[in-house]
Amino acid sequence: MISFLEVTQQLNRIDEIYLNKDESKKNLKEEYLITEATRNQLLAKSKSGDRYSNPVKGNRWTRKNLCKVASTVKDYNQIDMDNFWKNDTLNFGINIEGETSSYIVKVEFKNIILKIQRNIERNRNRLEISSIYDALVLALNSADVKVSCNCGDFKYRFKYYATQQGYNVGSEENREAKITNPNDSKGAACKHILAILNNLKWLRKIASVINNYANYCKDNMQYNYSRYIFPKLYGMSYNKAVQLTIDDYNEKGEIKDNLQSDESLINLANALGKVRGRIPKGTNKNPVSTKKNNEK
């Protein structure tokens, strides 16, 4: 464990390097630098970021409020479901309207599925959107997060530091922002990313998409549902007979081992989920209790 004195010495060394413009800053050891970042750390860094060249505009933190985040479930169809269910890593894109154009913000964070499973247990083994949503909020507020945006501001001013400090998702950027952001003083990210990280209402849309996808696989992709989804959600093996459908096979006639998650399939799952939401009250939505009743 590093002592308080050692931490102080490291910080003093970093201050000395930057104050003296020491060229050896390029050779700082990784442990001296931030290598991960939480949502709250990124927001905190951005609140004190430099103002735009026109000071009337404020900084990226204040300007984030002019961005409009996608507000319907159908906008959230860019989720890698295979990576989510197999590796407990949620990676997705969010459409956002900026002041001048539309962009896609990519977000990635982990350690979610066990939280969903615990919520389902508390909910009498029923999978509901709230079980997923609460888990997503807890994970995003406690785990490290990675982000990126396809806007020019992020690419030319923030992507290098995001790469070096371990919170960039996607392709790396190893060219220093010597002209556009030489001192890493403009915050942690562009206003589009800050708009996403600051207001988490969109997480309910993500929860709805995951819920719709799980139910779609249960009905149409039982092989992968029984192998990857059901055990993760309920903490037990799927012991019912698996009924294979055409969706379980690839073009070569082989059983698919990946969880398909192209936009068209997620759109279909969302459409069917909207219909499923109209099921009359009193219908048993507890697959575990249904399974036990059928075995009696």
MARKEDREN-292041 format. One record per residue (C-alpha): x, y, z. Coordinates in steps of 0.25 Angstrom, whole numbers, plus 5000, padded with zeros to 4 digits. Layout:
BEGIN
<node><xx>X</xx><yy>Y</yy><zz>Z</zz></node>
...
This chain:
BEGIN
<node><xx>5000</xx><yy>5000</yy><zz>5000</zz></node>
<node><xx>5005</xx><yy>5014</yy><zz>4996</zz></node>
<node><xx>5007</xx><yy>5023</yy><zz>5009</zz></node>
<node><xx>5002</xx><yy>5037</yy><zz>5010</zz></node>
<node><xx>5016</xx><yy>5042</yy><zz>5009</zz></node>
<node><xx>5019</xx><yy>5035</yy><zz>4996</zz></node>
<node><xx>5006</xx><yy>5040</yy><zz>4990</zz></node>
<node><xx>5010</xx><yy>5054</yy><zz>4994</zz></node>
<node><xx>5024</xx><yy>5052</yy><zz>4988</zz></node>
<node><xx>5018</xx><yy>5047</yy><zz>4975</zz></node>
<node><xx>5008</xx><yy>5059</yy><zz>4974</zz></node>
<node><xx>5019</xx><yy>5069</yy><zz>4977</zz></node>
<node><xx>5028</xx><yy>5063</yy><zz>4966</zz></node>
<node><xx>5016</xx><yy>5064</yy><zz>4956</zz></node>
<node><xx>5014</xx><yy>5079</yy><zz>4960</zz></node>
<node><xx>5029</xx><yy>5081</yy><zz>4958</zz></node>
<node><xx>5029</xx><yy>5075</yy><zz>4945</zz></node>
<node><xx>5018</xx><yy>5084</yy><zz>4940</zz></node>
<node><xx>5022</xx><yy>5096</yy><zz>4946</zz></node>
<node><xx>5036</xx><yy>5095</yy><zz>4940</zz></node>
<node><xx>5031</xx><yy>5089</yy><zz>4927</zz></node>
<node><xx>5040</xx><yy>5078</yy><zz>4929</zz></node>
<node><xx>5040</xx><yy>5069</yy><zz>4916</zz></node>
<node><xx>5041</xx><yy>5057</yy><zz>4925</zz></node>
<node><xx>5026</xx><yy>5058</yy><zz>4927</zz></node>
<node><xx>5024</xx><yy>5049</yy><zz>4915</zz></node>
<node><xx>5031</xx><yy>5038</yy><zz>4923</zz></node>
<node><xx>5023</xx><yy>5038</yy><zz>4935</zz></node>
<node><xx>5020</xx><yy>5024</yy><zz>4940</zz></node>
<node><xx>5005</xx><yy>5020</yy><zz>4939</zz></node>
<node><xx>5003</xx><yy>5019</yy><zz>4954</zz></node>
<node><xx>5005</xx><yy>5034</yy><zz>4955</zz></node>
<node><xx>4993</xx><yy>5037</yy><zz>4945</zz></node>
<node><xx>4978</xx><yy>5034</yy><zz>4945</zz></node>
<node><xx>4976</xx><yy>5021</yy><zz>4938</zz></node>
<node><xx>4961</xx><yy>5019</yy><zz>4941</zz></node>
<node><xx>4949</xx><yy>5029</yy><zz>4943</zz></node>
<node><xx>4935</xx><yy>5028</yy><zz>4949</zz></node>
<node><xx>4924</xx><yy>5036</yy><zz>4945</zz></node>
<node><xx>4925</xx><yy>5045</yy><zz>4957</zz></node>
<node><xx>4940</xx><yy>5048</yy><zz>4954</zz></node>
<node><xx>4937</xx><yy>5052</yy><zz>4940</zz></node>
<node><xx>4926</xx><yy>5061</yy><zz>4943</zz></node>
<node><xx>4934</xx><yy>5068</yy><zz>4955</zz></node>
<node><xx>4946</xx><yy>5070</yy><zz>4946</zz></node>
<node><xx>4937</xx><yy>5076</yy><zz>4935</zz></node>
<node><xx>4930</xx><yy>5086</yy><zz>4944</zz></node>
<node><xx>4943</xx><yy>5094</yy><zz>4946</zz></node>
<node><xx>4947</xx><yy>5093</yy><zz>4931</zz></node>
<node><xx>4952</xx><yy>5105</yy><zz>4924</zz></node>
<node><xx>4942</xx><yy>5114</yy><zz>4917</zz></node>
<node><xx>4940</xx><yy>5115</yy><zz>4902</zz></node>
<node><xx>4948</xx><yy>5126</yy><zz>4895</zz></node>
<node><xx>4935</xx><yy>5134</yy><zz>4895</zz></node>
<node><xx>4933</xx><yy>5134</yy><zz>4910</zz></node>
<node><xx>4919</xx><yy>5138</yy><zz>4909</zz></node>
<node><xx>4916</xx><yy>5123</yy><zz>4905</zz></node>
<node><xx>4922</xx><yy>5118</yy><zz>4918</zz></node>
<node><xx>4929</xx><yy>5104</yy><zz>4918</zz></node>
<node><xx>4925</xx><yy>5091</yy><zz>4913</zz></node>
<node><xx>4918</xx><yy>5088</yy><zz>4926</zz></node>
<node><xx>4908</xx><yy>5099</yy><zz>4925</zz></node>
<node><xx>4906</xx><yy>5097</yy><zz>4910</zz></node>
<node><xx>4902</xx><yy>5083</yy><zz>4912</zz></node>
<node><xx>4888</xx><yy>5087</yy><zz>4915</zz></node>
<node><xx>4886</xx><yy>5091</yy><zz>4901</zz></node>
<node><xx>4887</xx><yy>5077</yy><zz>4896</zz></node>
<node><xx>4875</xx><yy>5068</yy><zz>4894</zz></node>
<node><xx>4877</xx><yy>5053</yy><zz>4898</zz></node>
<node><xx>4868</xx><yy>5043</yy><zz>4890</zz></node>
<node><xx>4855</xx><yy>5040</yy><zz>4897</zz></node>
<node><xx>4849</xx><yy>5028</yy><zz>4891</zz></node>
<node><xx>4852</xx><yy>5013</yy><zz>4893</zz></node>
<node><xx>4854</xx><yy>5011</yy><zz>4878</zz></node>
<node><xx>4865</xx><yy>5021</yy><zz>4878</zz></node>
<node><xx>4873</xx><yy>5011</yy><zz>4887</zz></node>
<node><xx>4876</xx><yy>5000</yy><zz>4878</zz></node>
<node><xx>4891</xx><yy>5001</yy><zz>4877</zz></node>
<node><xx>4894</xx><yy>4991</yy><zz>4889</zz></node>
<node><xx>4904</xx><yy>4979</yy><zz>4888</zz></node>
<node><xx>4895</xx><yy>4968</yy><zz>4894</zz></node>
<node><xx>4905</xx><yy>4957</yy><zz>4892</zz></node>
<node><xx>4916</xx><yy>4965</yy><zz>4900</zz></node>
<node><xx>4906</xx><yy>4969</yy><zz>4911</zz></node>
<node><xx>4900</xx><yy>4955</yy><zz>4914</zz></node>
<node><xx>4914</xx><yy>4947</yy><zz>4912</zz></node>
<node><xx>4924</xx><yy>4957</yy><zz>4918</zz></node>
<node><xx>4915</xx><yy>4966</yy><zz>4927</zz></node>
<node><xx>4919</xx><yy>4978</yy><zz>4919</zz></node>
<node><xx>4909</xx><yy>4988</yy><zz>4914</zz></node>
<node><xx>4913</xx><yy>4995</yy><zz>4902</zz></node>
<node><xx>4903</xx><yy>5004</yy><zz>4894</zz></node>
<node><xx>4902</xx><yy>5017</yy><zz>4886</zz></node>
<node><xx>4892</xx><yy>5028</yy><zz>4889</zz></node>
<node><xx>4887</xx><yy>5038</yy><zz>4879</zz></node>
<node><xx>4888</xx><yy>5053</yy><zz>4883</zz></node>
<node><xx>4884</xx><yy>5066</yy><zz>4877</zz></node>
<node><xx>4895</xx><yy>5077</yy><zz>4879</zz></node>
<node><xx>4894</xx><yy>5091</yy><zz>4875</zz></node>
<node><xx>4899</xx><yy>5089</yy><zz>4861</zz></node>
<node><xx>4897</xx><yy>5075</yy><zz>4858</zz></node>
<node><xx>4894</xx><yy>5061</yy><zz>4862</zz></node>
<node><xx>4904</xx><yy>5052</yy><zz>4869</zz></node>
<node><xx>4905</xx><yy>5038</yy><zz>4875</zz></node>
<node><xx>4911</xx><yy>5036</yy><zz>4889</zz></node>
<node><xx>4917</xx><yy>5023</yy><zz>4892</zz></node>
<node><xx>4916</xx><yy>5018</yy><zz>4907</zz></node>
<node><xx>4922</xx><yy>5005</yy><zz>4913</zz></node>
<node><xx>4921</xx><yy>5000</yy><zz>4928</zz></node>
<node><xx>4922</xx><yy>4987</yy><zz>4935</zz></node>
<node><xx>4917</xx><yy>4978</yy><zz>4946</zz></node>
<node><xx>4902</xx><yy>4979</yy><zz>4944</zz></node>
<node><xx>4896</xx><yy>4965</yy><zz>4943</zz></node>
<node><xx>4898</xx><yy>4960</yy><zz>4957</zz></node>
<node><xx>4891</xx><yy>4973</yy><zz>4962</zz></node>
<node><xx>4879</xx><yy>4970</yy><zz>4953</zz></node>
<node><xx>4879</xx><yy>4956</yy><zz>4958</zz></node>
<node><xx>4878</xx><yy>4961</yy><zz>4972</zz></node>
<node><xx>4867</xx><yy>4970</yy><zz>4969</zz></node>
<node><xx>4859</xx><yy>4959</yy><zz>4962</zz></node>
<node><xx>4861</xx><yy>4950</yy><zz>4975</zz></node>
<node><xx>4855</xx><yy>4962</yy><zz>4983</zz></node>
<node><xx>4844</xx><yy>4963</yy><zz>4973</zz></node>
<node><xx>4839</xx><yy>4949</yy><zz>4975</zz></node>
<node><xx>4847</xx><yy>4944</yy><zz>4963</zz></node>
<node><xx>4840</xx><yy>4953</yy><zz>4954</zz></node>
<node><xx>4848</xx><yy>4960</yy><zz>4943</zz></node>
<node><xx>4842</xx><yy>4974</yy><zz>4941</zz></node>
<node><xx>4848</xx><yy>4987</yy><zz>4936</zz></node>
<node><xx>4850</xx><yy>4993</yy><zz>4950</zz></node>
<node><xx>4859</xx><yy>4981</yy><zz>4953</zz></node>
<node><xx>4868</xx><yy>4985</yy><zz>4941</zz></node>
<node><xx>4867</xx><yy>5000</yy><zz>4943</zz></node>
<node><xx>4871</xx><yy>5000</yy><zz>4958</zz></node>
<node><xx>4883</xx><yy>4991</yy><zz>4955</zz></node>
<node><xx>4888</xx><yy>5000</yy><zz>4943</zz></node>
<node><xx>4887</xx><yy>5012</yy><zz>4952</zz></node>
<node><xx>4895</xx><yy>5006</yy><zz>4963</zz></node>
<node><xx>4906</xx><yy>5000</yy><zz>4953</zz></node>
<node><xx>4907</xx><yy>5013</yy><zz>4946</zz></node>
<node><xx>4909</xx><yy>5021</yy><zz>4959</zz></node>
<node><xx>4919</xx><yy>5011</yy><zz>4965</zz></node>
<node><xx>4927</xx><yy>5005</yy><zz>4954</zz></node>
<node><xx>4937</xx><yy>5011</yy><zz>4944</zz></node>
<node><xx>4931</xx><yy>5017</yy><zz>4931</zz></node>
<node><xx>4937</xx><yy>5018</yy><zz>4917</zz></node>
<node><xx>4931</xx><yy>5029</yy><zz>4907</zz></node>
<node><xx>4934</xx><yy>5035</yy><zz>4894</zz></node>
<node><xx>4926</xx><yy>5044</yy><zz>4884</zz></node>
<node><xx>4928</xx><yy>5045</yy><zz>4869</zz></node>
<node><xx>4928</xx><yy>5060</yy><zz>4870</zz></node>
<node><xx>4940</xx><yy>5068</yy><zz>4866</zz></node>
<node><xx>4941</xx><yy>5074</yy><zz>4880</zz></node>
<node><xx>4943</xx><yy>5061</yy><zz>4887</zz></node>
<node><xx>4952</xx><yy>5056</yy><zz>4875</zz></node>
<node><xx>4962</xx><yy>5067</yy><zz>4875</zz></node>
<node><xx>4962</xx><yy>5072</yy><zz>4890</zz></node>
<node><xx>4958</xx><yy>5060</yy><zz>4899</zz></node>
<node><xx>4960</xx><yy>5047</yy><zz>4892</zz></node>
<node><xx>4975</xx><yy>5047</yy><zz>4895</zz></node>
<node><xx>4974</xx><yy>5049</yy><zz>4910</zz></node>
<node><xx>4962</xx><yy>5039</yy><zz>4910</zz></node>
<node><xx>4971</xx><yy>5029</yy><zz>4904</zz></node>
<node><xx>4983</xx><yy>5032</yy><zz>4913</zz></node>
<node><xx>4974</xx><yy>5032</yy><zz>4925</zz></node>
<node><xx>4967</xx><yy>5020</yy><zz>4922</zz></node>
<node><xx>4952</xx><yy>5025</yy><zz>4920</zz></node>
<node><xx>4952</xx><yy>5025</yy><zz>4905</zz></node>
<node><xx>4943</xx><yy>5014</yy><zz>4898</zz></node>
<node><xx>4946</xx><yy>5010</yy><zz>4884</zz></node>
<node><xx>4958</xx><yy>5014</yy><zz>4875</zz></node>
<node><xx>4970</xx><yy>5020</yy><zz>4883</zz></node>
<node><xx>4976</xx><yy>5034</yy><zz>4880</zz></node>
<node><xx>4991</xx><yy>5035</yy><zz>4883</zz></node>
<node><xx>4994</xx><yy>5048</yy><zz>4877</zz></node>
<node><xx>4995</xx><yy>5059</yy><zz>4887</zz></node>
<node><xx>4985</xx><yy>5071</yy><zz>4887</zz></node>
<node><xx>4997</xx><yy>5081</yy><zz>4888</zz></node>
<node><xx>4989</xx><yy>5092</yy><zz>4881</zz></node>
<node><xx>4974</xx><yy>5089</yy><zz>4884</zz></node>
<node><xx>4976</xx><yy>5085</yy><zz>4899</zz></node>
<node><xx>4990</xx><yy>5085</yy><zz>4903</zz></node>
<node><xx>4988</xx><yy>5086</yy><zz>4918</zz></node>
<node><xx>4976</xx><yy>5076</yy><zz>4919</zz></node>
<node><xx>4968</xx><yy>5088</yy><zz>4925</zz></node>
<node><xx>4955</xx><yy>5088</yy><zz>4918</zz></node>
<node><xx>4949</xx><yy>5077</yy><zz>4926</zz></node>
<node><xx>4947</xx><yy>5062</yy><zz>4923</zz></node>
<node><xx>4939</xx><yy>5062</yy><zz>4911</zz></node>
<node><xx>4930</xx><yy>5069</yy><zz>4901</zz></node>
<node><xx>4916</xx><yy>5075</yy><zz>4905</zz></node>
<node><xx>4909</xx><yy>5063</yy><zz>4898</zz></node>
<node><xx>4916</xx><yy>5053</yy><zz>4907</zz></node>
<node><xx>4913</xx><yy>5062</yy><zz>4919</zz></node>
<node><xx>4899</xx><yy>5063</yy><zz>4916</zz></node>
<node><xx>4898</xx><yy>5048</yy><zz>4915</zz></node>
<node><xx>4905</xx><yy>5046</yy><zz>4928</zz></node>
<node><xx>4898</xx><yy>5057</yy><zz>4936</zz></node>
<node><xx>4884</xx><yy>5052</yy><zz>4934</zz></node>
<node><xx>4881</xx><yy>5037</yy><zz>4935</zz></node>
<node><xx>4867</xx><yy>5037</yy><zz>4930</zz></node>
<node><xx>4871</xx><yy>5030</yy><zz>4918</zz></node>
<node><xx>4875</xx><yy>5018</yy><zz>4926</zz></node>
<node><xx>4861</xx><yy>5014</yy><zz>4927</zz></node>
<node><xx>4860</xx><yy>5013</yy><zz>4912</zz></node>
<node><xx>4873</xx><yy>5004</yy><zz>4912</zz></node>
<node><xx>4866</xx><yy>4995</yy><zz>4923</zz></node>
<node><xx>4853</xx><yy>4994</yy><zz>4914</zz></node>
<node><xx>4862</xx><yy>4990</yy><zz>4902</zz></node>
<node><xx>4869</xx><yy>4979</yy><zz>4911</zz></node>
<node><xx>4856</xx><yy>4974</yy><zz>4916</zz></node>
<node><xx>4850</xx><yy>4973</yy><zz>4902</zz></node>
<node><xx>4862</xx><yy>4966</yy><zz>4897</zz></node>
<node><xx>4862</xx><yy>4956</yy><zz>4908</zz></node>
<node><xx>4847</xx><yy>4953</yy><zz>4906</zz></node>
<node><xx>4849</xx><yy>4952</yy><zz>4891</zz></node>
<node><xx>4860</xx><yy>4942</yy><zz>4892</zz></node>
<node><xx>4852</xx><yy>4934</yy><zz>4902</zz></node>
<node><xx>4841</xx><yy>4932</yy><zz>4891</zz></node>
<node><xx>4850</xx><yy>4932</yy><zz>4878</zz></node>
<node><xx>4864</xx><yy>4928</yy><zz>4882</zz></node>
<node><xx>4862</xx><yy>4918</yy><zz>4893</zz></node>
<node><xx>4876</xx><yy>4912</yy><zz>4891</zz></node>
<node><xx>4884</xx><yy>4924</yy><zz>4894</zz></node>
<node><xx>4873</xx><yy>4929</yy><zz>4904</zz></node>
<node><xx>4875</xx><yy>4916</yy><zz>4912</zz></node>
<node><xx>4890</xx><yy>4916</yy><zz>4911</zz></node>
<node><xx>4893</xx><yy>4931</yy><zz>4914</zz></node>
<node><xx>4881</xx><yy>4939</yy><zz>4919</zz></node>
<node><xx>4873</xx><yy>4930</yy><zz>4928</zz></node>
<node><xx>4884</xx><yy>4925</yy><zz>4937</zz></node>
<node><xx>4889</xx><yy>4940</yy><zz>4938</zz></node>
<node><xx>4876</xx><yy>4945</yy><zz>4942</zz></node>
<node><xx>4871</xx><yy>4934</yy><zz>4951</zz></node>
<node><xx>4884</xx><yy>4928</yy><zz>4956</zz></node>
<node><xx>4880</xx><yy>4914</yy><zz>4952</zz></node>
<node><xx>4881</xx><yy>4905</yy><zz>4940</zz></node>
<node><xx>4870</xx><yy>4904</yy><zz>4930</zz></node>
<node><xx>4864</xx><yy>4890</yy><zz>4931</zz></node>
<node><xx>4852</xx><yy>4891</yy><zz>4922</zz></node>
<node><xx>4853</xx><yy>4885</yy><zz>4908</zz></node>
<node><xx>4858</xx><yy>4895</yy><zz>4898</zz></node>
<node><xx>4850</xx><yy>4897</yy><zz>4885</zz></node>
<node><xx>4859</xx><yy>4902</yy><zz>4874</zz></node>
<node><xx>4853</xx><yy>4911</yy><zz>4863</zz></node>
<node><xx>4859</xx><yy>4917</yy><zz>4850</zz></node>
<node><xx>4865</xx><yy>4928</yy><zz>4858</zz></node>
<node><xx>4874</xx><yy>4919</yy><zz>4866</zz></node>
<node><xx>4881</xx><yy>4915</yy><zz>4853</zz></node>
<node><xx>4891</xx><yy>4922</yy><zz>4844</zz></node>
<node><xx>4892</xx><yy>4922</yy><zz>4829</zz></node>
<node><xx>4900</xx><yy>4909</yy><zz>4829</zz></node>
<node><xx>4889</xx><yy>4902</yy><zz>4837</zz></node>
<node><xx>4898</xx><yy>4902</yy><zz>4850</zz></node>
<node><xx>4892</xx><yy>4906</yy><zz>4863</zz></node>
<node><xx>4896</xx><yy>4921</yy><zz>4866</zz></node>
<node><xx>4905</xx><yy>4922</yy><zz>4878</zz></node>
<node><xx>4905</xx><yy>4938</yy><zz>4878</zz></node>
<node><xx>4894</xx><yy>4946</yy><zz>4883</zz></node>
<node><xx>4889</xx><yy>4954</yy><zz>4871</zz></node>
<node><xx>4888</xx><yy>4969</yy><zz>4874</zz></node>
<node><xx>4887</xx><yy>4976</yy><zz>4860</zz></node>
<node><xx>4878</xx><yy>4988</yy><zz>4860</zz></node>
<node><xx>4867</xx><yy>4981</yy><zz>4852</zz></node>
<node><xx>4865</xx><yy>4970</yy><zz>4863</zz></node>
<node><xx>4865</xx><yy>4980</yy><zz>4874</zz></node>
<node><xx>4855</xx><yy>4988</yy><zz>4868</zz></node>
<node><xx>4846</xx><yy>4976</yy><zz>4866</zz></node>
<node><xx>4848</xx><yy>4972</yy><zz>4881</zz></node>
<node><xx>4844</xx><yy>4986</yy><zz>4885</zz></node>
<node><xx>4832</xx><yy>4985</yy><zz>4876</zz></node>
<node><xx>4828</xx><yy>4972</yy><zz>4882</zz></node>
<node><xx>4831</xx><yy>4977</yy><zz>4896</zz></node>
<node><xx>4821</xx><yy>4988</yy><zz>4894</zz></node>
<node><xx>4810</xx><yy>4978</yy><zz>4890</zz></node>
<node><xx>4814</xx><yy>4970</yy><zz>4902</zz></node>
<node><xx>4812</xx><yy>4981</yy><zz>4911</zz></node>
<node><xx>4797</xx><yy>4981</yy><zz>4908</zz></node>
<node><xx>4795</xx><yy>4967</yy><zz>4914</zz></node>
<node><xx>4784</xx><yy>4967</yy><zz>4924</zz></node>
<node><xx>4786</xx><yy>4967</yy><zz>4939</zz></node>
<node><xx>4787</xx><yy>4954</yy><zz>4946</zz></node>
<node><xx>4796</xx><yy>4947</yy><zz>4936</zz></node>
<node><xx>4807</xx><yy>4940</yy><zz>4943</zz></node>
<node><xx>4820</xx><yy>4946</yy><zz>4939</zz></node>
<node><xx>4829</xx><yy>4938</yy><zz>4948</zz></node>
<node><xx>4836</xx><yy>4927</yy><zz>4940</zz></node>
<node><xx>4842</xx><yy>4920</yy><zz>4952</zz></node>
<node><xx>4829</xx><yy>4918</yy><zz>4959</zz></node>
<node><xx>4822</xx><yy>4914</yy><zz>4946</zz></node>
<node><xx>4833</xx><yy>4904</yy><zz>4944</zz></node>
<node><xx>4831</xx><yy>4898</yy><zz>4958</zz></node>
<node><xx>4816</xx><yy>4897</yy><zz>4956</zz></node>
<node><xx>4818</xx><yy>4890</yy><zz>4943</zz></node>
<node><xx>4827</xx><yy>4880</yy><zz>4950</zz></node>
<node><xx>4816</xx><yy>4876</yy><zz>4960</zz></node>
